[in-house]
Amino acid sequence: MFNPSEHSGHRKKKLFFVPVIILLLFALGTAVQFLWNAILPAVIHAAPVTYWQALGLLVLCRILFGRLHFGPRGAKTGWGGAPQHLREKWMNMNDEEREKFRAEFKERCRYKRQR
């Protein structure tokens, strides 16, 4: 059954994260701007960036290299980590099975590199 007191606590947690996310975005944008302006102009003669350009770079990197899925971390697959069932399978293997898997994986990779 619906309990209003539990629901309001959940809402307070969500409202707490809004300023934290805004502060984190501000800090990340500032960090990217500082690092870009401190390193790249001297190394590759790149132009310095403004705060908004640095924030745009963060968004661009998220689009190109990250995922746009903002769901729960446990549901990650692909570059972010192995699916849960594969992790469980690995954890249930004994040392002999793991070594056999590693050897087979190395053999497959070696075959692809030789082509």
N, C-alpha and C positions, 0 to 999 in steps of 0.2 A: 504494500500500500504506500501511497505517496506521503512522505514525511517532510513538511515545509522546513523544519529546522535543519535537516540534512542538506536540502537543496540550497539554502542560503549559504551554508558553509562552503559548498562547491563553487558558488558564484563568487564568494570572497577570494577563493584561491585563484580563480580566473582573473579577477580584477587586480590581484597582486602582480600577476605576470605581465600585464600590459605595460606598466612603467619600467619593469625590468627589461622587457624586450626593446623598448624605445631606447633605454640607456645603453643596452648592449649594441644596438645598431649605431648609436652615436660613437661609442668607444671603438667599434670595428672600423667605421668610416675614418675616424681620426687616425687609427693605427695604420690603415692602408695608405692614407695621405702622407703620414710621416715617413713610413718606410719607402714609399715610391719616391718622394722628394729627397730623401736622404741618400738613396742608393742609385736609382736609375739615371738621373741626369749626369752623374759623374761617370757611370759605367758605360752606358750606351747613348749618351747625349739626348735622352728623352726630355720632353718638356715637363715642367712641374705640373701637378694636378691640383685642382681645388677640392674642397671637401665634397661637393656634390658629384664631381667626376669620380672621386674615390668610392663614394657610395654606389655610383653607377657601375664601377668596376666590380664591386662585390656582387651586385645583382647579376651582372653579365657572367661572372664566374659560376654563380649558383645555377644559372641556366645552362651554361656549356658543360660544366664538369660535375655539378651536383644533380640532385633530383629535385623536382618541384613538388614532390609528395611530402606533406607535412604531417603524416599520420604517426601512429605509434612506432617507436624504434624497434620493437620486437618483430614487426612485420617486414623488416628490411630484407631485400634480396638483391642480387646483382653485385655491383661494385662495393656496396656497403657491407656485405657479409653474406655468408652462406644461409640458405633457408634453414629453418628450425629443424626439419626432419633430417637434413644432412648433418647438422651439428650433433644431433642425438645419435645418429648412426656412427659417427666418428667417436663419440664418447663411449659407445658400447663396444667398440672394437678392442681386442686385446693387442698387445705389442706386436705379435707375429702378423696379425691381419693388417695393422697399420704399416708395418715395414713392407709387406707385400703390395699394398696400395701405393706407397711412395715409389717403389721400384717400377711398378706398372705405369704410373704417372710420368716418371722420368723417361721411360722408354717411349711413351707416346709423344712427349715433347721433343725428344731427340729425333724421332722420325719426321716430324713436321719441319724441324730446322734443316734437315738434310735435303729436302726437296728443292 
